[in-house]
Amino acid sequence: MRPQLSNSKIRILEPISMTDHVKASCWLNIEDPDLKERFEAYLKSAGEKGRPNVQLEKVEGGGQYRKIGQFQLFLNEPREGGGGSSGSGGFDL
């Protein structure tokens, strides 16, 4: 099955190892307030099966791809206390 969204031009700016702690963020830039509210409500109600899944693949010779990582994205919720060391207003960015 072909994914709904993809990008074949990902640039990794520096080497990383399997033991490095890496985080991911995604901005959807939804400008329609009604659509944004409905999308967030869906993510809250859908559980694990409704979370966006990201898969990283290394392009190898002959048009072959090898999966090198995958993760799910989840809706950021304000953290208790509202503060974070990153100054992000208590969100997990």
Secondary structure, DSSP 8 states (H G I E B T S, - for coil): ---SS--S-----S---TTS------------HHHHHHHHHHHHHH-GGGS-EEEEEEEEGGGEEEEEEEEE-------TTS--TTSSTT---
